[in-house]
Every structure is written in C-alpha cells, then in structure tokens.
Amino acid sequence: MPALSPILVAVDGSACSGRAVERAAELAERIGGSIILLHCHRVPAELEGIARHYATGVEYERSIRAQLEAESRAMLHDLAAGLRARGLDIAMESRAGEAGPTIVAAGTELAAAWVFVGTRGRTAVKRLLLGSVATYVVHHADRPVVVVP
C-alpha cells in the first residue's frame, strides 16, 4: 500500500490556502498523517537584480530577502501552532522562488504523498491570461494534487 503521508500544503496567507490547510488537516487526522506547510516567497520583479545597478543594491536586496524569509517563517509558525494544538505532526518549509515550480519541486524532494493547494476561483479567461499556481502544480506534479476552492 502506498504511503498516505506526509501531506504537503502550499500556503500564502489567503483564505483559499487556509481552506486547503483545513482540508489537509482533516485528512491527516483521519489517517494519522503528518503535514508539511510550504510557503514560497520571492523578491518582487521590480526589485530583483537591483544589486547590478546600484552600489548599495546588494545590501538592500539582501535585506529584502531576509525580511521576506522572516515574514514567511512567522506565518508558518502561526499556522503550525494551530495545527499542533489539534495533535498533528507539522513540519515547515519556507522557500524562495516562483510558487508553481517551487511547490512541484518540494513535493518531489520531500516525498509528499499528496500536494494540497488552494485556488482563488478565477474564471477560465483570467486563468488563461494570468496563469494559476494551482493549474501549474496540477499539470507538473508527479504525485496526487488536491485543489481546494
């Protein structure tokens, strides 16, 4: 029988990802599984590469990255505390990078049995024009993906 755990849950602080966390927690409680909370962060495009253009850019970009990492870890700790209070085994991952590819890579690297992602409920046209992290993960992951609306 294949492993049913750990369950990787991609989070971004939105209500959508909150619902994905809740569904994953319900499954983990039923199967006695563990959860890995994953938050992906990246420097905004307009700030990326600033170090190439300004002498002070290296330190500025480094401070932005450190701030993003700290905010990511704080959000993960808050989510983990609530889940641990329910008796669940929780691990946390904060990774820099574009969300879709980072989630797919983490699922493989962490040997997740499932990947849970939330969706913002965009229309088909908006998904086509803007893209969707959930759509990317569904099409590229090498393991089962649960998309929670």
C-alpha positions in Angstrom: 0.0 0.0 0.0 1.4 3.4 -0.9 2.2 5.9 1.8 -0.5 8.4 2.6 1.7 10.9 4.4 3.3 13.4 4.5 0.8 15.9 3.1 2.4 19.0 1.6 0.2 22.1 1.8 1.2 25.2 -0.1 0.2 28.3 1.9 0.2 32.0 1.1 -1.8 33.5 3.9 -5.0 33.8 1.8 -8.4 32.4 2.8 -8.0 30.0 -0.1 -4.9 28.5 1.3 -6.5 28.4 4.7 -9.2 26.2 3.3 -6.5 23.9 1.8 -4.8 23.7 5.2 -8.1 22.8 6.9 -8.9 20.0 4.3 -5.4 18.6 4.6 -5.7 18.7 8.5 -8.9 16.8 8.3 -7.3 14.1 6.1 -4.2 13.9 8.3 -6.4 13.5 11.4 -8.3 10.6 9.7 -5.2 8.7 8.5 -2.8 9.7 11.3 -0.6 11.5 8.9 1.8 14.4 9.0 1.7 17.8 7.3 4.4 19.9 5.7 3.4 23.5 5.4 5.2 25.2 2.5 5.4 29.0 1.8 7.1 30.3 -1.3 8.3 33.8 -1.4 10.3 35.9 -3.9 11.6 39.4 -4.3 9.2 41.5 -6.4 10.3 41.6 -10.0 10.8 45.4 -9.9 13.4 44.9 -7.1 15.2 41.8 -8.5 18.6 42.4 -9.8 18.8 45.9 -8.1 22.3 44.9 -7.0 23.5 45.1 -10.6 22.6 48.8 -10.8 23.4 50.4 -7.5 26.4 50.1 -5.2 24.0 49.8 -2.2 21.8 47.3 -4.1 23.5 44.2 -2.7 22.7 45.0 0.9 19.2 46.3 0.0 18.4 43.1 -1.9 19.8 41.0 0.9 17.7 42.9 3.5 14.5 42.4 1.3 15.2 38.7 1.1 15.8 38.4 4.9 12.5 40.3 5.5 10.6 38.0 3.2 12.0 35.0 4.9 11.2 36.3 8.3 7.6 37.1 7.3 7.3 33.6 5.7 8.6 31.9 8.9 6.2 33.9 11.1 3.2 32.9 9.0 4.3 29.3 9.0 4.8 29.3 12.8 1.3 30.7 13.4 -0.3 28.1 11.1 1.7 25.3 12.7 0.8 26.3 16.2 -3.0 25.9 15.5 -2.4 22.5 13.8 -0.2 21.2 16.6 -2.8 22.2 19.1 -5.0 19.6 17.3 -2.3 17.0 17.9 -1.0 17.0 14.3 2.7 16.4 13.4 3.7 19.5 11.5 6.9 20.5 9.6 7.5 23.8 7.9 9.3 24.8 4.8 10.0 28.4 3.6 11.5 28.5 0.1 12.5 31.3 -2.2 11.2 31.0 -5.7 8.3 31.2 -8.1 5.4 29.4 -6.4 4.4 26.8 -9.0 7.8 25.3 -9.8 8.8 25.6 -6.1 5.8 23.7 -4.9 6.3 20.9 -7.5 10.0 20.6 -6.6 9.2 20.5 -2.9 6.6 17.8 -3.4 9.2 15.6 -5.0 12.1 16.4 -2.7 10.1 15.9 0.4 8.4 12.7 -0.8 5.0 14.1 -0.2 2.1 11.6 -0.7 -0.2 14.5 -1.6 0.1 18.2 -2.5 -2.8 20.4 -1.4 -3.2 23.9 -3.0 -5.9 26.5 -2.8 -7.4 28.2 -5.8 -8.7 31.7 -5.9 -11.7 30.8 -8.1 -10.6 32.8 -11.1 -12.6 32.5 -14.3 -11.2 30.4 -17.2 -10.3 33.6 -19.1 -8.4 35.1 -16.1 -6.6 31.8 -15.6 -5.6 31.7 -19.3 -4.4 35.3 -19.2 -2.8 35.5 -15.8 -2.0 31.8 -15.1 -2.6 29.9 -12.0 -0.3 28.3 -9.4 -2.8 25.5 -8.9 -3.1 24.9 -12.6 0.7 24.8 -12.9 1.0 22.3 -10.0 -1.7 20.0 -11.3 0.0 19.8 -14.7 3.6 19.4 -13.5 3.5 17.5 -10.2 4.5 13.8 -10.2 2.1 13.0 -7.3 -1.6 13.5 -6.5 -2.7 17.1 -6.2 -5.8 18.2 -4.3 -7.1 21.7 -5.4 -9.3 23.3 -2.7 -11.6 26.1 -3.8 
